[in-house]
Amino acid sequence: MNERVNGLAKRVYGDVGVNLGFFTRLPLPLSAYGAPNWRDVAWAAPLAGALVGAIGAAVLVVGQWLALPSLMSATFAVGALALTTGALHEDGLADVADGFGGGATRERKLEIMRDSRIGAFGAVALVLSLLLRVEAVAAMLRPGGNLGFAAAGLILASAAARAGALAPLALLPPARLDGAGATAGGLRNSDMMGAALSVVIIAFLTGLWSLEVVRALFACALTAAAAWGACAMARRQIGGQTGDVAGASAQICEIVALCALLIGGRAA
C-alpha cells in the first residue's frame, strides 16, 4: 500500500514538474524531467496552472495586506503571473492576433506568426488582455468583494488556461511540419478528458473555498466553449494549430474564466 502511495506521489510530482518546467520560468529546469510527452502529463497541466495562479494570489494577498488600492494589487498579481510564465501565452496571443488579422493567405498568416515583432493587432490584443484580467481581479476586490474570492478566481482561471492551451493539440492537426505545435504531437480524447477532469476538481475545491461550486463550474463551461471557439478560429484561419495558437487559447480561456466568475455579481 505504501509503495503504491509513494509511486502515485512520485508520478504526480514528476508530471506537475514537467508542466511547470514547460509553462513557467521557475527554477525547475526542463532537462530535470525531460521534454514533455503530453499524452502522459496532460492531466497535470491544470495542477501546474493552479500553482502558477497561487503565486498571483499570494501577490494579491500581500498587496491587500499593504492596503494598496484594488487596481494596484490586481496589476501586481497579473504582472506576477506574466513574470512566472515568461509571458509565454501573451506572446502567443500577440502572434496569433497579428497573423490572423494581418495575413491575407494561410501562408502569409503563418509567416507573420513567426515574426518576433509585434504589430498593431498584437499590441491591441495584449492591451485588451491585460486590461480585462486586471479589471476582473480588481472588481473582485472592490467594496462588497472578497479577497478569498479573488485569490480562488486566479487559481481556477490559471488552471483552466493550461487546459485551454492543450485543447488545440487535441482538436487540431499541426498547421506546419515544424515548430512547437508539430513537435508536441496530438492528444487523444482520453488525455484531454484527464486535463478537463483536473480542472473540474480544482473548480469544485475553489468553489467550496470561496467561489461557490455552481459559479466555478459555470466558469469552466464557458472556458471550454472559449477553447473550442479558439480552435474553430484557428482551423478556419490556418487549418490547424501551432504553439502560438496554444498560447492564444490559454490567454483567451484565462480571460473568459475571470470574467465568467463576475457574471451575476460576485460573492460577498
N, C-alpha and C positions, 0 to 999 in steps of 0.2 A: 504493500500500500504506500509506504513512504517513498519507495523507488518511483512509483507512478506519479505521485505528487511532485517529487523532485524533477522528474522528467518533464512534466507539464509546465512547471515553473521555469525550467531552463528553456523550453521552447518559446513560452510567452516572452521571456526576457530577450531571447535572441531575435524573435520575429519583430518585436517592437523596436529593438535596437537597429535592425536593418532599415526599418521605416524612418526612424529618427536620423540615421546616417544619411539617408537619401533626401529627406524632406527638409532638413534643418542644417544650420551651421554650428550646432552644438559640438563640443569636443568628443565626438563619438565617430572616429574615422570609419568610413565605409569599408575600408580594407579589413577592419577587425571582424566584420561579419560577412564580407563577400558582397558581390553585386546582387541587387535584388532579383529574386525569382518570384515575380508577382503571383504566380499560381500558388506558391507556398505561403506567402506572407501577406497577401491582400487583406485577409481577415483582420490583421493587426494594424492596418493603416489608420482606422479611426481611433484606436487606442493611442497611437503616437500623436495624432491630431489633438486628442484631448489633453495630452501632456503639454503640447505647444500652447493650447488655449489656456491651460493652467498658469503658464508663465505670464500671459497677458492679464489674466485675472489677478495674479499676485501684484503686478504693477498697478492695476486698478485699485486694489485694496490699499496699497501704500499711498497712492495719490489721494484717496479719500481720508486716510489716516492723517495726512498732512493738511487736510482741509483745503485742498486745491479745488478750483471750480470744476464742475462736472465735465465740461467740454475739454478742459485741460487734462484731466485724469483719463478721459476716454482717448484723447490723442496720444498720450504716452502709452496707453495699453495697446492700441492698434500699431503704434510705432514699434513696440516691443515684439509684436507678432512678426512684423516685416523684418526686423533685425534677426530674429531667431531663425527664420526661414531663408534669409539672404534675399528677400523679395523675389523668391523663385516663382511664385504664382502671379505676382504683379507683372513680372517680366513677360510671362506667357500671355496674360491678358492684353498687354500693350501690343505685343507682336501680332496677336490674332486680330485685334481691332484695326491695326494698320493694314494687315494683309487682306482681310475681308472687306474693309472699307475702301482701300486704295487700289486693289488689283482688279483688272477687267477680265482676266482669264485665270483658270486654275493654276497654270504655271507661274503667272505673274504674282498671284497671291502667295504661293509657296516661296517664291523668290523674296518678296517683301518680308515675309515672316522670318526669314533667315538673316535679314539685315539687322544688325545690332542697334542701329539708330532708331530713335522714336519719332514718329511723325505726328501729325495733328490728331488723327483718330486715336492713336495710342495714348497721347497726352490727355485727351479728353476722357478716355476710358479710365486712366489712372486717377485723375482728379475726382471723377464721379465715384469710383470705388472707395477712395479714402474718405470722401465726404459722407457717403452713405453709411459706411461702417462706424466712423467716429460719431456721427449724429445718432445712429441707432443705439450705441452704447451709452452715449450721454443722456439720451432720452430715458433710459432705464434708471439713471442715477438721479434725475431731477426730482424736486419735491413731489412726494407721492410715490416715488420709485423705491428701489430696494437694491442694496449693494450685492446681496447674495444672488438676486435675480440676474443682475448684470454679469457677475462672475460666472454663474452657471451658463448663461447665454453664450459667453465667449468660449467656454469649454465645449458646449454642444455644437456651436457653429463651426469651430475649428475641426472637430471630429467629422462632421458632415462634409466639410470641404475636402478632406482626404478621400472619403468615399467618392465624392464627386470627381476627383482627379482620376480615379480608376475607371469611372464609367465609360469614357471613350475607348479604353482598352478592351472592354467587354462588348461594346456595341458597334464599334467601327473597325475596319481594316486599316493598316498603315497607309497614309497618303503618299509616302515615298519609301524607297528601299533602304534609306539610311536615316540617321537621326535617332533621337531618344524614343520616339513612338514606335519605330521599327524594331529597335533592339529590345524594347521592353517585352515584346510579344503580346499575344492576345490573352484575354482572361476567359475562363469558362464561366458559364452561368452560375455554377456552384461556388466558384471563387468570389464572384461579385455578391452572391447571396450571403456569403460569410461576412463580407465587409458591411453589407446592409444590416445584418443581424447585430453586429457590433455597435453600429450607430443606434439601433433601436434600444439596445441595452443601456447605452450611455444616455439616451433620451429619457428612458424610464427612471434611471438613477437621478439625473439632474432634475427631472420632473418632481420626483419625491422630495428632493432637496429644496427647490425653490421655484421652479418654472411652472409647476402643475403638469401632470403627466399628459393630459389631453393637449395642452398647448405645445408641449415639447414634441409629441408625436405628430401634431399638425404641421409644425415647422419641418419635421423630417419629410413629411409627404410633399410639401411644397418644394423642398430641396431636391427630392427625387425627380419631380417634374421639371425643375430647372436644369438638372443634369441631362435629362432626356432632351430637353429643348436645345441645350448647347450641342449635344451630339447630332441632333437633326440639322442644326445650322451648319455644323462642320461638314456633314455629309453632302449637303447641298452646295456649299462653297468650294470645297476641295476634294470631296469624295472619300474622306477618311479622317484619321486622327494623326496628330503629331504631338511631341512633347509640349509645344505651346498650347495646343488645344486642351490637353490635360490640365495645364496650369490655369488657363482661362476658365475651364469648367469648375475648378476648385474655387476660384475667386467669385464666380457667379453664385455658386452654392453657398459660400460663406455669407455673402451679402443677403441672399434670399432668406437664409436661416435667421440672421439677426433681425431683419425687417419683419419676418413672419411672427417672431416672438412678441412683437409690439401690436399686432393686429388685435383689435377688440379691447385695447387697453392693457397695460402691464399690471403684474401682480403688485399689491401694496405691501 
